[in-house]
């Protein structure tokens, strides 16, 4: 697994000529995720999730960000719970989305084109 913090060339990140279809992202959802990231920046420090820890493993990333994501998903899916986080006032899905985005970055996952077109 390629961990974040390793030096990589931009050419290593995607096949030549391949561009991620950013226009397909639902912008409304991105705004909510950005709000959750802004809350985290104020609570902790901006971009603190980009810090690399020497003993960090993929399992650690799964536990920290996967666990936080699932806690917010569980809160949202439980009809006896409020859809909004008690501390931030933001929707639990905004926090879950932020956790997923951070986990993708921490794992060093990048966009690549599928080998076969999707039917």
Phi, psi and omega in degrees: 000136176275117180272149177297146181106341176286149179279126179225148175280146175305332179292338179282343188281333180203154176298149181304137176081359182263128178236135178294137181282071184304328182297344180278349179289137176286109186298328178300316179294323179296324177296321178293318178296319178299322178296321178293320177295323177296319178300315178297324179295322179286322183287317183252279181184142180301135176065015181299334181289351178272353180292135181263130178256129186305326183266010182289138177233171175300323179297319177299316179298317178300315182293314185289300186277324175295317179297315179296318179299312181295323177300318179290322177296316179298318177300317182292321184279344180278112183296344179275353182255159176284145178288347185248138180296132182299321186281312186268335186081001180270156178297142180300328179293330176296316178294318179298317178298320178296319178299318180295315180299318180293317179299318178301315180294314182299326181278351180074023180288143181228165178285139171214154181279142175295151180292324180244141177299144177284126182293000000 
